[in-house]
Amino acid sequence: MRRALNRREFLMAAGAGLGAAWVAAVPGRAPAVAAPRKPNLVFVLADQWRAQTAGYAGAPDARTPHLNRLARASINFTNAVSCCPVCSPYRACLMTGRYPLTHGVFMNDVCLSTAAVSIAQAFHGAGYDTAYLGKWHLDGHGRSAFIPRERRQGFAFWKVLECTHDYNHSCYYGDENKKLLWDGYDASAQTRAAQRYIREHAGQKPFALILSWGPPHDPYQTAPAKYRAMFTGAALALRPNVPGNAQARTRTDAAGYYAHVAALDECVGDLLATVKESGIEGDTVFVFTSDHGDMLGSQGQTHKQRPWDEAIRVPLLIRYPAALGAGGHVVDAPINAPDLMPTVLGLCGVEIPRTVEGLDLSGLARGQGGPPVEAALIMCVQPFGQWTRAQGGREYRGVRTRRYTFVRDLQGPWLLYDNEQDPYQMKNLVNQPGAAALQADLAAILARKLQETRDEFLPGPTYLKKWGYQVDASGTVPYA
C-alpha cells in the first residue's frame, strides 16, 4: 500500500499532473495499465438538519419521499455525529478530516488555515475535477466578502457565499469579485446549478461536487409558499422532551422548519434524477448529510452547540450502487465529522492524506469491517452567542456510543443517558448509584478520546488566546 502523502507532496504531485494512478512513464519500463475509473462524488450538505426529521427516521410529519427512497438504497449511518455541533467547526472537520482543536475552527466566523491537505486537494491529486456550490462559512473575512482562490481549499469550480440566511435574496461569487444573485429560493437555484454541473461533467473525468444549502437553518418561515402551506403548527407531533412552556414557539418554528425540509427533499429528488439521466448512477457516490442538528424546543433549548441528540446527531446516507449494492442497510457504529473525509476518500479509492485524524470507515459501509469504533467525541470549546449563554451554554466534552451519551463540563460529570431505554434523553443518570459502573466506563472512554486528540479540556478563553481570536461580550467573533 502506498505511503500516505502530506500536503506538500500532494500539491507537488498535482502540479506535475500525475493524476489518479501515479503512473508517469519511466524509461525502460512498460507503460502501466490504466487504473479503473474512480467514482464521482455528489456530496449534499444541509445546514441544521437534525437526524430525527425525516420520514425514514420516524418523523410522522416530515414530507421526505425522495429521502425515504434514497435511504432504502443507501448505507444509513444511524449514529452519525457532529463532534462540535455548530456550522464552521463541522465544515472545517469535513474539509480536513481533523478535530477542532487541531484545525482551530472551534467557533463560527474564523478562517480555516491551509496547513492540512484538504478534501478537494486530495481529490484533485487523484485526477478529479472539484466543485463547491452554496454556503462556505470557513473564510472568516466577513459573511458577504469575496473569497479569493488561495482561500478556497483547492476547489476549482466555485459558486459560493461565505454565509447568508436570507434564502430568497441570496448572493454568491464565482471566480471574479462580482456579487451575483441566485434566482428565487437559493437552495433550489443552487440545486439547478449542481444539476448543470453534473450534466456537463458526466462521462468525462471523475468529479467531486459538494452542494451546501443554507436551510433548514432558521429563519424558519422563509421556505417557498407552497411548502409552508403543507404544515400547520397545531397539527404537528412534538417530541416528548419539548416542555410545556416551549410548545407554542416550537409549533410555530417546527412548521417552518418542516417546510424547508420538504423543499430540500424535492431538491434531493431532482439531483438523483439528474444523476440517473446522466448515466452515472452506478458509479457515483451520493452522500446526504448535515453539519449539525437543531434543538427546536427539545429540553427547552433552541438551535445548536448543545450535547443532546437533537443537536449532535445528523442524517448520513451514502449510496454507491457499483460497490455497495442496490439495497441499503444500517450501520450503527458512531461516525464523527472528522471521519467523513477519509471515509469518502476510501469509498472513492483515493489516497488519504497523513494530515487526517479521522477514521476511514468505508469498510463498514462495504460490509467488510473496519477499525473498532467505541464512541464519537463531542465538544463545545467556546460557547458563543447571546441565546447560547441565556440557555446555559457551557464548555463540555463527551462521548456518544451506540447506546449511551456521557458528558462532562468543567465542574465534572454533567449528563448520562441510556439512549436505548430513554430515547428522548429525559432521565439524567449522572451520579446515580445504579449507574456508577457505567459512568466510570464511559468516563474512561472519554479520557482515552481526549488523550488521542491531545485535548486538555481547558476553559474556552484559553483556546481563544492560543488562536488569537477576538470576541465580543457574547463570546462571538464579530462577522459584520
N, C-alpha and C positions, 0 to 999 in steps of 0.2 A: 504494500500500500504506500502511496506517495506521502512524503512528509507534508504536514500542513504548512501553509505559507503565511508569512507575516505580511503587513501592509506594503512594505517596500517591494517585496518580491512579487506580490500581486500586481502592483502598478507597473513595475518594470516589464512583467510578462505581458500584461495587457497592451502596453505601449509597443512592445515588439511584435504584437499580432499573433501570439502563439495559439490563442483560441482554446476550444474546449478540450481537445485531445493532447495538447502539448506535444505535437509530432512534427516539428520543423525538420526538414530534410537534413541528413547528416551524410557527408561524403563517404562513399564506400559502403553504405548501408542501404538495404532495400527500403522503399517507401513504406511507411507504417500504414496499416489498414485503418481506414477512417472509423472513428468511434461511432456507435449507434447514435441516432438523433436524440437529443435530450428533449424532455417535455417542455411545453410552455408553462408559464405560471400566470394565473389570474388571481390576485390576492385582493379580496374585498374587505374593507375595514370600515365598520360603522363606529360612531362616537357615542359612548354612554349607553350602549345596548346591553342590558343585563341578560344573563343566561336564561333566566326564568320566563322571559317574554317572547315566547314563540309557541305556536301550536304543537310542534313536535316535542317541546319541553313541558307540555302540560298546561299552558296558559289557556283557560277556556275562552277568553275573549279575543285573543290575538288572531288577526286575519293574515296568515302567513302560508298560503297554499304552495307557493313556489319553494320556500324554505323547507316546508314539510316534505315535499318530493325530493329535494336535494338531500335532506337528512336520511331518507330511506336508501339513498345511493352512495352515502358518504361514510367515512370514519367519523364518528361523533365522540369527541373528547369531552366527556361529561364533567370532568373536574379540571377544566381549563381555568387558569387563574391569572389575574393581572397583579403582579407582585407589588407594585406601588400604584394603587388604583386612582390614577389621575392622568390627564392627557399626555403631556410631554414626556414624563418618565417612561410610560409604556412604549411610546414611539421610539425613544432612544434605545430601549431594550430590543425592539424589533429590528432597528437599523444595525445594531452592533452585536447582538447576542450576548450582551454584558449586563451586569446588575447595576442598579442606580448609583451605588457608592463607588463603582469603577468608572462608569461613563460620566458621572457627575450631574446628570439631569434628574434630580430628585424632586423638582418642583417645576411649575409651568414658567414659560417665557424666559428661559435661559438658552444659550446656544450650545448645541452638541458639537464637540470638537471632532477633528478629523484624525484622531490618534489611532482608531481601530479600522480594520478593513470592514467596510460596510456591506450590507446585503447586495446593493447594486454593484459595487466593485467586484464582489465575488462572482456574481452572475456575468458581468462584463468580461472578467478574466476567463470565463468558460465559454465565451463566444456568443453571449446573449445580447440582444437589444434590450434596453431597460427604459421604463416609463413610469411616471408618477403623475397622478391626477387628483386634485382636490386639496384637502386640508393637510398642512405640513406640521406646524407647531413645534419646530425644532430649531428655529433660527435665532430667536431672542433679540431681534433688532427692530421690533415693532410689528404689530399684527397685520398692518397693511403695507409693509415695506417690500420693495423688490428684493429677491434673494438671488445673488449672483451665482454663477456656475460653480465657483470654488466652494460654496457652502451647500451644495445640493447632494452631497454624499455619493456622487458618481452617477446619478440618474441623467439620462440623455434627453429623452422626450419629457416635456415639462409643461404642465398647465396647473399652476399652484398658487394658492394664497397661504400665508402663514396661519391665519386663523380668522374666521368670522362666524357668527351665528345669526347673521341677517340672511336667512336662506333664500329669500325672494328678491334680494338685491345684492348679489354676491359677486365679488370681483376675483380676478386671477391675473397672473403674469405668465407669459411664455418666456422666450429667450431674451426679449427686449424689455427695457424698463418702461413699459407702457401698460397701464392698467386696462384690462378688458372686463366685460361683464357677461356672466353666464345668463342664458336666456331662461327666465322664469325660476322655478324651484331648482336650486343649484344641484341637488343630488340627481335629479332627472337629467339635467343638461350634462353633468359630468359622466353619467352613465352612457349617454349618447356618444360623447367623445371617446369613451372607452370602447364602445362598440365599433366606432370608426377605426380606432387603432387596431383592434383585433382583426377586422376585415382586411385592412391594408397589410398586416404582417403575417397573416395565416399562411402557412406553407413555405415561408421563407426561413430566415434564421430563427432559432427559438427566441422567444421574448419573455421577459418578466415584467408584468404590469401590476402596479399597486394602485387601487382606486380607493380613496379615502374620503368618506362622506362626513358632513357635519352633524346631521340628525342621527338618532332621535334626541340628542342633547337639547336641553332647554335653550330658547323659549319653546314651550310645548305647543302653543296654539297657532303655529305658523305653517303647518302642512297644507297642501292644496285643499280647497274646499270639499272636493268630492270624497277625500279620505276623512276629513273632520266630520263629515255628515254620517259616517259609519258608526260613530261612537258617542254614547251619552254616559256621562259620569255616573249618574244614578243607577245605571244598569250594569256597571262593571263589578266583577267579583274581586274584592280587595284581598290581599294576603292577610292571613290571621294575625300577623305581627304588626299590623298598622293600628296603633292605638286610637281610641275613640276621638280624642281631641285633634287628631291629624287626618281623620277620614274625609272631611268636607274638602279640604285643599287637595288631598290625594286623588279624590274622584275627578276633580277638575283637571289636575295635572295629568293623570293617567289617561284620560280621554284624548288629550292632545298627543301624549307620548305614543299611544297605540295608533293614532292616525299617521304619525311619522313612520312607525314600524310598517304599517300597511303600504305606504308609499314606497318604502325601500324594498319591501318584499316584491313588489311589481318590478322594480329595477333589477333585482336578482333574476327574476324570470326573463327579462329582456336580455341580460348578459348571457344566461345559459342558452337561450335560443340562438344568439349570435355565435357562440362557441360551436354549437351543433351545426348550424347552417354553414359555417366556415370550414367544416370538415375536420376539425381538430379536437373534437370532444374526447376521443380515446386517449390522446397523448397530451392532455392539458391538465395540470394540477390546479384545481379550483378550490380556493380557500375562502370561507366566510367566517369572520370573527369580529371582535370589538376591542377597544382599548381598555374599557372598564365598564362597570355597571352603573346603576342608579338606585339609591335607596328608595326613592319615590314613596316616602312615608313609612316604610318599614322601620321598626324600632323608634318611630318618631323622628327619623332623620331624613335629610334630603341630600341629593347629589352623590358625591363620591368621597374619596380619601378614607373611608371607614373600613374596618376589618370584617364586617358581616358579609354573608354570601351575596346579598343583592348588589354590593359594590365590587367585590373582588372576583366573582365568577362571571365568565363571559362565554358566549357561544363559540364553538370551534368545530366547524365541519370541513373536512378535507376529502375531495373527490378526485380520483385519478384512475379511471377505468382500466387503462392498459396494465397497471401494476397492482392495483388494489381490488380489481374486480368490479362488477356492475352492482352488486348488492352491498349494503352498508353493514357496519357493526359498531358496537360501542367499545371504547377504551376508557376505563375508569381510572387509570393511573393519572396522578396530578401532572399537568404540563404547565409550565410557567412562561411568562413573557420572554425571558432570555432564551428559552428552548425553541422558540418559533423559527428564528433564523437558521440554526443548524438543522432542525427537523425538515424544513422546506428545502434547504440545500441538499440534505441527504436524500429526500424523495426524488430530486431532480438529478442526482448523480454528480453534484458539483462539490468540489473540494471545500472543506470547512476551514476557514482561517484559524490560525492558532491564537488570535486575539479573542476568540469566542469563549465565553464561560458557560453558556447554557449547554444542555444535553441534546444530542441527536436522538430523537425518539421516533425516527422514521421506521425503525424495525418494528416497533409496537403497531404502527399503522399498517405495516405489511403483514402483521401476524407472525412475525419471526422472533419476537422477544427483543430485548434491548437492555440498556443499563438499568439497574434497580432504582426505582423511584419511590421513596417513602413519603415525601411531602414536598409541597411548594412553599417557599419562603414568601411571606407577605410583610409589608412595612409601610410606615409613614415616617419619613425622615424629618420633615419640617412642615407641620400643619400650617396652611395659609388660607386666607380669605375670611371676611367677616362672618359669613354663615358657618364656616367650619369652627371658628372659635365660639360662636354663640351656641353651637350644639355639642360643645365639649370635646372638640378636636384635640388630639394629643399625639406625641410621638409614640410609636409602638413597633414591635417586631412580633411575628407569629408564624405559625405553620398551618397549612391546610392539607390534611391527609385525605385518603379516600373517604374516611368516615368522620374524622374529628377536626375541630378548629381549636387551636390554643394560641392565646395572645398575651404578651406582657407589655406593660407600659414602663416608664422609668421608675415607678414605685414598686413594681413587682407583677405577679400574675394578675390578669385583668379578666379574661374571658376563656371559658372552656365549654364547648358544645359537643354533644353526640349528635351529629347531623343525620344519622340513620334513625334514631329514636325521636329526635327533636328537629325535624327538617326546617322549621321556621325559627330556630335558634331563640327559643323563648325561656329556656331554663339554663341559667349560667351555673356550671358545676365547679367553678373555681373555689378551691379551699374547702370543698365539701368532703367530709370523712370518707364517704363511699367511693370518691373519685381520686383519692390521694395517689394510688399507684399509677393510674392512668395519667394524672397530671405530671408525675415525676418522669414517666416515659416520654411524654410529649415535650416536656422541658428539656430533656436530654437531646431529642431530635432537633429542637430549635437551637440548642447550644452548638450542635455539630454544624448546622446550616450557617450560623453566624461565623463559626471558625472557618468554614470552607470559603465564605465570601469576604473574609477579613473585616468583619463588621463588629466594631467595639460597642455599638448601640449607645452613642453619646447624645446629649441634648442637641436639638436642631441647630441652635446658634453656633455650635462648634463646627458643624459642616458648612454653614453659611460663611463663616470666617475662612475656613480652609479653601473654599472655592471662590471666595471674593464676591459673593452675591450681596447686593444691597436691597433691603426690603423696606416696605412702608409699615405703618402702625398695625396693619392686619397680617404682617408676615409675608406679604406678597411682593414679588419682583414687579415693579411698575412696568407696564407694557404699552402705554399710550404712545 
